[in-house]
Every structure is written in C-alpha cells, then in structure tokens.
Amino acid sequence: MMVDGRIALRAVQGLVEEHLAGILRLEKVLAATSDARSARWEAIKPALKILDETMGTDAAVWFALPDGRYYTVAGDLATETLQGRDYFPRLLAGEDVLGSLIISRSTGHRSIVVATPIIENQRMVGAIGVSVRTRLISQLVDQHSRFPETLYFYALTRDQQIAIHRHSDKLFKHPAEIDPRLQAVFDPVMTQDEGQLTYALEGRLRQGVFQKSTLTGWRFFLVQEQK
C-alpha cells in the first residue's frame, strides 16, 4: 500500500499544484500587460473578466492597489481593504502569494489565495489575485482520483490548518480540533519532508504517507482507514 500510496499521493499533489500554479502563470501574464501596469481598474477589468470565466473552479478574481483597496470582477470596488490580510505585505514587497488561506470577504467562502504583484518602474503598483474555493479544489481531486471511501486525502499548511480535505466539514480546522490526541501525531510530522504515519481516529486505525510541497509549503497526505 505504501508504494502504491506514494504514487497516488504524488498524483493528488500534482493535480492541486498544477491547478494553482496554472492560475499564477495566467496572473503573471496579465500583470505584465500595459493595461495592468496602468493600475486602472477600468483598463484591467476586461482581462480579469475573461480570467474569471476560464476558472475551472469557482473563484473570486480581484485587482488590488498598494493602499489595500481592491476590486472584484463580480462587484467592482469592495467596501473593505486587504490591509489586514497576512499575505498582503508580501505583495507589497513584490512577492507572489500561493497557498494562503482566507475567508473571502467578497464571497464568504473558505479560499486559497493565488496572487502576483504588478510591477511598473521597479515598484509595486497593484496586484492581481484569485481566491479559489477550497471545497471545490477538494472536489476536483475527488472527481479525478475516484478513491474508495476508506481512502482519504488532505493537506496541512505550515501551522497545521487543513487546506484541502475529502470531507468538506474538516476544511480550515486543525487536527487537534478534531481530536486533541492528534497533536502528538502531527507535531513531529510537520518537521519532516516525507514519511509514513499511523494514528487512530473515530475508533479506527489509519495508516498513510505524506510529502511536503515545495510550491505551497503544505504537506499532502493519503491515508487508508483500516477495517
């Protein structure tokens, strides 16, 4: 199971990473256009509308200014700003964001942020972002993998928050919230790049494999529930 499990795990991880990386590639192409570098919503909105229509999973597509104000394809200028978001300073510093988890202010959905800065004259003049619904990413994996009900996939962020999970009621929780005994299981796992794990949950033994993603920093898991 472990050998086959590692192969299946790589397939799951690859599917998620390629979806998110594909969004980032499209954003970077748009960020390099003169319309984006103008930092005017009216100029960039048509291209972002096309991006919104091409998303394979429901997502909020947005354009942000350096002061944190942002516009969405669905609603134009938002009433709040991105100033309080943990990832926003990275955009201001000219860095890409891939894998930050948020509760979307525009949709209310649990989402994964993929965003890139717009650079003009060596300074950040704006950012293009997509907030992808985590539940739909999980469904995308489920549809492609067709795993039996006793086989679970999930991914944990660096701080052990569940980014994707086959069961949507687990999204954004920490393992210790599901069962406090899992803290002792996952603390050592998060110091390793790959390996195996065994734990009990809901009265059943579970065994699986995990691997760290260099793209997102998440650790992806594939776990078999034992009879």
C-alpha positions in Angstrom: 0.0 0.0 0.0 2.8 2.4 0.8 4.4 2.1 -2.6 1.1 2.5 -4.4 0.1 5.1 -1.9 3.1 7.3 -2.7 2.3 7.1 -6.4 -1.3 8.1 -5.7 -0.2 10.8 -3.3 2.1 12.4 -6.0 -0.8 12.4 -8.4 -3.1 14.2 -5.9 -0.4 16.7 -5.0 0.5 17.2 -8.7 -3.2 17.9 -9.6 -3.6 20.5 -6.9 -0.2 22.2 -7.6 -0.8 22.3 -11.3 -4.2 23.9 -10.8 -2.8 26.6 -8.5 0.4 27.1 -10.5 -1.6 27.5 -13.7 -3.6 30.3 -12.1 -0.4 32.0 -11.1 1.0 31.7 -14.6 -2.1 33.4 -16.1 -1.9 36.1 -13.5 1.7 36.9 -14.3 0.9 37.1 -18.0 -1.8 39.6 -17.3 0.3 41.5 -14.7 2.9 42.2 -17.5 0.4 43.9 -19.8 0.2 47.7 -20.2 -3.4 47.6 -19.0 -2.4 46.1 -15.7 0.7 48.3 -15.4 -1.6 51.3 -15.8 -3.1 50.3 -12.4 -6.5 51.4 -13.6 -9.5 49.1 -12.8 -11.3 50.1 -16.0 -8.3 49.1 -18.0 -7.6 45.7 -16.4 -11.2 44.6 -15.7 -12.0 43.1 -19.2 -9.0 40.8 -19.0 -9.8 39.8 -15.4 -13.4 39.1 -16.5 -12.0 36.6 -19.1 -9.8 35.1 -16.4 -12.8 34.7 -14.2 -14.8 32.9 -16.9 -11.9 30.4 -17.6 -11.5 29.2 -14.0 -12.2 25.5 -13.6 -13.3 26.0 -10.0 -15.5 28.8 -8.8 -13.2 31.7 -7.6 -13.2 35.4 -6.9 -10.9 37.3 -9.2 -9.6 40.6 -7.9 -7.3 43.6 -8.5 -5.7 45.4 -5.6 -4.0 48.8 -5.2 -1.0 49.4 -2.9 -3.2 51.0 -0.3 -5.2 47.8 0.1 -8.3 48.9 -1.8 -9.4 46.2 -4.2 -11.9 45.5 -6.9 -13.6 42.2 -7.8 -15.0 41.1 -11.2 -18.3 40.3 -9.5 -18.7 43.6 -7.6 -16.2 46.3 -8.6 -14.8 48.3 -5.6 -15.0 46.4 -2.3 -16.1 48.1 0.9 -13.2 46.7 2.9 -9.4 46.6 2.1 -6.7 44.0 2.1 -4.5 45.8 4.7 -5.2 43.3 7.4 -4.5 40.2 5.3 -1.4 38.3 6.3 -0.3 37.9 2.7 -0.7 41.5 1.6 2.8 42.7 2.8 4.3 40.0 0.6 2.6 41.5 -2.4 3.7 45.0 -1.4 7.3 43.6 -1.3 6.9 42.3 -4.9 6.5 38.6 -4.0 4.0 36.1 -5.3 1.5 34.5 -3.0 0.4 30.9 -3.4 -1.4 28.9 -0.8 -2.5 31.4 1.9 -5.9 30.5 3.4 -8.6 33.1 4.0 -12.3 33.5 4.5 -13.1 35.5 1.4 -14.6 38.9 2.2 -16.3 39.1 -1.2 -17.9 35.7 -1.2 -17.7 34.4 2.4 -16.1 31.1 1.2 -13.1 29.4 2.6 -10.5 30.1 -0.1 -6.9 29.7 -1.2 -5.2 32.9 -2.4 -3.1 32.9 -5.5 -1.8 36.4 -6.3 1.0 38.3 -8.1 2.2 41.9 -7.9 2.1 44.3 -10.8 5.4 46.0 -11.2 5.9 49.3 -13.1 9.2 51.3 -13.0 10.5 48.8 -10.3 7.7 49.4 -7.9 4.6 47.6 -7.0 1.6 49.5 -8.4 -1.1 46.8 -7.9 -1.8 43.1 -7.7 -3.9 40.5 -9.4 -5.3 37.8 -7.3 -7.7 34.8 -7.4 -9.4 33.4 -4.3 -10.1 29.8 -5.1 -12.7 27.9 -3.0 -11.0 25.1 -1.1 -14.1 22.9 -1.2 -14.1 22.9 -5.0 -10.4 22.1 -5.1 -11.1 19.2 -2.9 -14.0 18.1 -5.2 -11.7 18.4 -8.2 -9.3 15.9 -6.6 -12.1 13.6 -5.6 -13.5 13.6 -9.2 -10.2 12.8 -10.7 -9.0 10.2 -8.2 -12.1 8.2 -7.6 -10.6 6.8 -4.4 -12.7 4.3 -2.3 -14.5 5.8 0.7 -11.9 4.5 3.1 -9.0 6.3 1.5 -8.6 10.0 2.5 -6.5 12.8 1.0 -5.8 16.1 2.7 -3.2 18.8 3.0 -2.0 20.8 6.0 -0.5 24.3 6.0 2.7 25.0 7.9 0.6 25.8 11.0 -1.4 22.6 10.6 -4.5 24.1 9.2 -6.4 21.8 6.8 -6.2 23.4 3.4 -8.0 20.6 1.4 -9.8 17.5 2.5 -12.0 15.0 1.0 -14.6 15.8 3.7 -15.5 19.5 3.5 -16.5 19.7 7.2 -12.8 19.3 8.0 -11.7 22.3 6.0 -9.7 25.1 7.9 -9.7 23.0 11.1 -6.6 21.9 12.8 -6.2 18.1 13.6 -6.2 18.8 17.3 -9.6 20.4 17.0 -10.9 17.1 15.5 -9.2 15.0 18.2 -6.7 16.5 20.8 -4.7 13.3 20.6 -3.7 14.1 17.0 -1.5 17.0 18.2 1.1 14.4 19.2 0.8 12.7 15.8 1.2 15.7 13.6 3.7 17.8 15.5 6.6 15.5 14.5 5.2 15.0 11.0 5.5 18.8 10.3 9.2 18.7 10.9 9.7 16.1 8.1 9.6 16.4 4.3 8.1 13.0 3.7 7.3 9.8 5.6 4.6 7.5 6.9 2.2 7.9 9.8 -0.2 5.8 11.8 -3.0 7.1 14.1 -6.4 6.3 15.5 -9.5 8.4 14.8 -13.1 7.7 15.4 -12.3 4.3 16.7 -10.4 3.2 13.6 -6.7 2.8 12.8 -5.4 4.9 9.9 -2.2 4.5 8.1 -0.7 6.6 5.3 2.0 8.5 3.7 2.8 12.2 3.4 5.0 14.5 1.4 5.9 18.2 1.6 5.2 20.5 -1.3 8.0 22.9 -2.3 5.4 25.0 -4.2 3.0 25.7 -1.3 4.8 24.6 1.8 1.9 22.3 2.6 2.2 18.7 3.5 0.0 16.4 1.5 -1.4 13.2 3.0 -3.0 10.0 1.7 -4.4 7.8 4.5 -6.1 4.4 4.4 -8.7 3.6 7.1 -8.2 0.1 8.3 -11.1 -2.3 8.8 
